Amino acid sequence: MTSETPKLTPSAAADAYALDDQVGFLMRRANQRHLSIFADAISDLTPTQFAALAKLCELGAVSQNALGRATAMDGATIKGVVDRLRAKDLVASSPDPTDQRRILLKPTAQGWDLFEAVAPAAHQITRDTLAPLNEAEQTIFLLLLQKLT
């Protein structure tokens, strides 16, 4: 008996598997491209911080839980994002007047100013991310992404 590991022969399924053709891999590559474009254009906020601030500016005062749901972030993630936005004085919190147990979040004046300053860059980030696609492909791509979510 030898101590050599026997050479395994890949199955037909494994043999035919090409990572470069897989949806998760392609979506991750596209997301990496988008995140690079974002980082070049908006250096003051991470994409998750921007998403939270943008949603707060859209919705007004909401609970942290509701903000997490609205931005598709789990509880731990939205807590960290909100903590960092608070530390930058971009978000303030106050008790809900109708339920003192709940804390409402809202953008500060500084948060609004920053959002208004970077919103044009955010629009450009979307245009740059989608630039390899023609207008019809962009529309279809966005519709298909919405269908997947």
Steps between C-alpha positions, in 0.01 A plus 500: 500500500642838401447834662431668166162663458316342209452729201137595474333524164254788469143413425345620178312770688814632670692471174242720323487761777653834400507759778515785249150406378330483842245761604643559848850550365382739228286698747793527740727623220240757393458609863876535542508725193213708637667531843822618337311767304319601821825528701657719231200736496389517866773472758310639801261204532501127443230365268298372799533834681388681186204264460387558859540877476325514162208292632472719811490810280229331293287372790561748778497379860488120529604237749832324458313176435292661223813656349668160495203346319483791254869464414513117505745493791479261793479630857870479578601668175255790526601558863865536401414722205279725714765518774756621244256752351426631851874530571530715185203712621301405190215328686322592823274290716207592720219318681189430296231737632237226463709219655774601743658155473584554134780724376458686174788588272514798268767677302662802663544826309856385431365167377259673263777727373732207433226299331410794275868551419564136402166418333625618157805274539269212596305548177829501307611181678187326370563630148866391513412157638248442221713664227601172327130440424293691247182673619271206422737255669517726807122503529478122462791442741341715771162331453662158526693597813177625659337169412781312676466700821 
